[in-house]
Amino acid sequence: MVGILLPPSVPGALINLAALLMGKVPVNLNYTASNEVLASCAKQCELKTVITSKAFLERVHLQVPAQAIMLEDLAANPGALERLTAALIAWLLPVRLIEKAVGAGRKTGLDDLATIIFSSGSTGDPKGVMLTHYNIASNVEQLNQVFMLGRNDKILGILPFFHSFGFTGTLCLPTSIGMGVVFHPNPLEPRAIGALVSQYGVTFLLATPTFLQAYIRRCEPGDFGSLQYVMAARRNFRSAPRSPLKTASGAPLEGYGCTECSPAVTVNTRDFRAAQFRQVGAKRASIGHPLPGISVRIVHPETFEPLPLGDTGLLLVRGPT
């Protein structure tokens, strides 16, 4: 396992992908947590090294919980030959030879550990959720089937990689299906976010209701003209605030997920229409349909007996994620 202490950015994404290519397990550390929480995460994973950045550490003022490897030292003054070699490898070699060129170790299987994402630690020491390549790849395929994303789409990468929605939705999803991604390290800069969406023609925005409200108040409506989908990631069932942010799919779509499920469980999407047929894809104040391949059931929290429609209970989830 290798620790990574970087914001959502091109360097942060490349370090994660390099670790995965080399058969390592990237553990993205929560840079909004305390030094004590970081030390607990590093101890649980027995981290020996953490890749980070001098410039980033100057902003977050955190103590690196293991031997620090600085990006500035790794990428200092690459020569022209090195750049050319890397470009030729990336464009011309098949995957098998690329893996060999970057020093990939053992062959990674679908059931091998892909990453560990830690809970917030609000009720004690953070708990590390172990996700396999099969878990994450299944969630990527499920989301792609629902939203039918393609190479002409672009997603905005503002969620941190230590968050499961960020790791799956803005790192693994665009990489796996070949769509574009525009990273920005700080989701709390609405004007910069609006400018990036407009400049790059972003079509998919995955954010939290809190971030969306800030963008609505401080961004120009025209900045979001390219968006086809706005997805509000939620960890509970309370409805997101009503939002005037409109896209081709209507108001922002709500979904539900949790880290243990890689993370998306249910989503709202566009209505499906065909001759003499219509399937409702989204309802306000609803968390939507279960993703393809996922089964859900509402049961009594003590007896685990299935409950009738309209009753409040415990949500059971089953599926490949």
ZIDA-V66237 format. One record per residue. N is the residue number from 0. PSI is psi in degrees with one decimal (none if undefined). BURIAL is # if it has 9 or more other C-alpha atoms within 8 Angstrom, else .. D_FIRST is the distance of its C-alpha to the first C-alpha in Angstrom with 1 decimal. Layout:
BEGIN
n: <N N>
psi: <PSI PSI>
burial: <BURIAL BURIAL>
d_first: <D_FIRST D_FIRST>
END
This chain:
BEGIN
n: <0 1 2 3 4 5 6 7 8 9 10 11 12 13 14 15 16 17 18 19 20 21 22 23 24 25 26 27 28 29 30 31 32 33 34 35 36 37 38 39 40 41 42 43 44 45 46 47 48 49 50 51 52 53 54 55 56 57 58 59 60 61 62 63 64 65 66 67 68 69 70 71 72 73 74 75 76 77 78 79 80 81 82 83 84 85 86 87 88 89 90 91 92 93 94 95 96 97 98 99 100 101 102 103 104 105 106 107 108 109 110 111 112 113 114 115 116 117 118 119 120 121 122 123 124 125 126 127 128 129 130 131 132 133 134 135 136 137 138 139 140 141 142 143 144 145 146 147 148 149 150 151 152 153 154 155 156 157 158 159 160 161 162 163 164 165 166 167 168 169 170 171 172 173 174 175 176 177 178 179 180 181 182 183 184 185 186 187 188 189 190 191 192 193 194 195 196 197 198 199 200 201 202 203 204 205 206 207 208 209 210 211 212 213 214 215 216 217 218 219 220 221 222 223 224 225 226 227 228 229 230 231 232 233 234 235 236 237 238 239 240 241 242 243 244 245 246 247 248 249 250 251 252 253 254 255 256 257 258 259 260 261 262 263 264 265 266 267 268 269 270 271 272 273 274 275 276 277 278 279 280 281 282 283 284 285 286 287 288 289 290 291 292 293 294 295 296 297 298 299 300 301 302 303 304 305 306 307 308 309 310 311 312 313 314 315 316 317 318 319 320>
psi: <144.7 131.7 144.9 123.8 78.7 152.0 170.4 114.6 168.9 -47.9 -41.6 -40.6 -42.7 -38.2 -42.4 -44.5 -38.1 -41.6 -43.8 -40.7 -32.5 6.3 14.8 169.5 104.7 133.3 100.6 122.3 143.2 105.5 1.7 -1.3 174.6 167.0 -32.7 -40.9 -42.6 -41.3 -37.8 -43.6 -44.5 -37.5 -43.0 -35.9 -1.0 46.6 132.7 -27.9 148.5 124.5 126.8 -163.7 138.9 -44.6 -37.7 -41.1 -31.5 -23.0 -37.1 -18.2 54.3 155.0 121.7 125.4 18.3 -174.1 125.0 132.6 118.2 135.1 -38.1 -33.7 -36.9 -39.3 26.1 118.8 61.7 138.4 166.1 -39.8 -40.0 -43.4 -44.7 -42.5 -45.5 -41.8 -43.4 -40.0 -45.7 -37.3 -30.4 -30.8 147.3 164.8 -41.4 -42.3 -29.7 -44.6 -40.7 -39.1 -34.1 5.5 31.6 137.7 -125.7 156.2 125.9 131.9 165.1 -34.0 3.8 156.3 130.4 -43.2 164.2 125.8 125.5 143.6 172.7 -22.2 21.5 -19.2 35.9 -156.5 141.1 147.8 131.2 117.8 122.2 114.1 134.3 168.9 -36.3 -41.3 -52.5 -41.7 -35.6 -43.9 -38.5 -47.0 -39.5 -47.8 -38.4 -36.5 -37.2 -45.0 -10.4 56.0 154.0 -173.3 -18.0 -6.0 155.8 138.0 147.6 120.6 87.7 -13.7 136.4 151.6 -15.1 -4.9 134.8 -35.2 -35.8 -43.4 -47.2 -47.6 -34.0 -4.4 -57.7 -37.8 -56.4 -34.3 -40.9 -39.0 -3.9 22.0 166.5 157.4 137.5 111.7 146.5 128.7 -19.4 108.2 -5.0 23.3 80.5 -43.7 -39.8 -38.6 -47.7 -41.1 -39.0 -42.4 -43.8 -44.5 -41.5 1.2 46.0 134.7 -17.2 121.1 118.0 116.8 -172.4 158.4 -36.1 -45.8 -43.0 -40.5 -38.3 -39.7 -38.2 -40.2 -33.1 -5.2 155.2 137.7 -33.5 -20.1 -26.9 19.4 -24.5 -12.6 132.1 -35.0 138.3 119.0 124.8 107.7 128.3 150.7 -0.5 -179.1 3.1 138.1 143.5 153.0 147.5 139.3 135.1 0.1 106.5 146.3 -174.5 -22.7 8.0 -149.5 164.6 138.9 135.2 154.0 174.2 142.9 170.5 155.5 -39.0 -15.0 12.8 7.5 -13.8 132.3 -50.2 150.8 152.9 153.2 -170.4 153.6 147.9 128.5 139.4 178.3 120.1 29.0 138.5 128.3 123.7 125.3 -22.1 140.8 137.5 141.9 18.9 151.2 1.5 -164.5 150.2 145.6 157.9 132.5 -0.9 132.9 139.1 154.6 139.8 122.7 164.7 132.6 -15.0 -44.5 -17.2 21.1 138.0 141.7 153.1 165.5 138.3 -15.6 149.4 134.8 -155.9 133.6 119.1 137.5 136.1 140.4 -178.8 -12.2 none>
burial: <# # # # # # # # # . . # # . # # . # # # # # # # # # # # # . # . . . # . # # # # # # . . . . # . # # # # # # . # # . . . . . . # # # . # # # # . . . . . . . . . . . # . . . . # # . . . # . . . . # # . . # . # . . . . . . . # # # # # # # # . # . . . . # . # # # # # # # # # # # # # . # # # # # . . # . # . # # # # # # # # # # # # # # # # # # # # # # . . # . # # # # # # # . # . . # # . # # # # # # . . # # # # # # # # # . # # # # # # . . # . . . # # . # # # # # # # # # . . . . . . . . # . . # # . # . # # # # # # # # # . # # # # # # # # # . # . . . . . . . . . # # . . . # # # . # # . . # . # . # # # . . . . . . # . . . . . # . . . # . . # #>
d_first: <0.0 3.8 6.7 9.8 13.2 15.7 18.6 19.4 20.7 20.8 18.4 15.9 16.3 16.2 12.9 11.4 13.4 12.6 8.9 10.2 12.9 11.0 9.4 5.8 4.5 5.9 6.7 10.3 12.0 15.7 17.8 20.9 19.9 20.9 19.3 19.5 17.5 14.7 14.8 14.7 11.6 9.7 11.4 10.7 6.9 7.7 6.3 8.2 8.6 9.5 11.5 14.7 18.5 21.4 23.6 21.4 21.0 24.8 25.2 22.9 23.5 20.3 18.9 15.4 13.6 12.0 13.0 14.0 14.1 17.0 17.8 21.3 20.7 18.7 21.3 24.4 27.5 26.4 29.5 31.6 30.9 27.1 27.6 30.0 27.8 24.9 27.4 29.0 25.8 24.9 28.4 29.7 27.2 26.3 22.8 22.5 23.5 21.3 18.2 19.7 20.6 17.2 15.9 14.2 13.1 13.9 15.6 13.7 16.0 17.0 16.1 12.5 9.8 9.7 8.5 9.0 12.1 13.8 17.5 19.8 20.3 24.0 25.0 22.9 19.3 17.1 15.9 12.6 13.8 11.9 13.1 13.5 14.6 18.1 18.1 17.4 19.6 22.3 22.4 22.7 25.5 27.2 27.3 28.6 31.3 32.5 32.6 33.3 31.5 32.1 31.7 34.3 32.3 30.1 27.9 27.4 23.8 24.3 22.0 18.7 15.4 14.4 17.4 17.3 20.5 19.2 16.0 18.2 21.6 21.2 18.2 18.1 21.8 23.4 21.1 21.9 25.6 26.4 27.8 27.7 25.7 26.8 24.3 25.6 23.5 26.0 27.4 30.1 32.1 34.5 36.7 33.8 32.5 36.0 36.5 33.3 34.3 37.7 36.9 34.4 36.1 33.1 33.9 31.2 30.3 27.7 28.0 29.0 32.7 32.5 31.5 34.1 36.8 36.1 36.3 39.5 41.2 40.3 40.0 42.8 43.3 43.6 40.1 38.8 41.3 38.8 36.7 37.1 34.7 33.6 31.2 30.9 27.7 28.6 27.1 30.6 33.9 36.0 37.4 36.4 39.2 41.7 40.9 43.3 40.5 41.7 40.3 41.5 40.1 41.8 40.4 36.6 35.2 33.5 30.8 28.8 25.2 22.6 18.8 19.0 21.0 18.7 20.9 24.5 27.0 30.4 31.8 35.2 36.2 39.5 42.5 43.2 46.8 48.8 52.4 53.5 49.9 47.7 44.4 43.5 39.9 39.8 41.5 41.5 39.9 38.1 34.4 35.6 35.1 32.2 30.2 31.2 30.0 29.5 32.0 32.8 35.3 36.8 37.7 39.2 36.4 38.1 39.9 37.5 40.7 40.6 42.4 45.0 44.5 44.6 43.4 40.4 37.9 34.3 32.4 30.9 28.6 27.9 26.4 23.6 21.3>
END
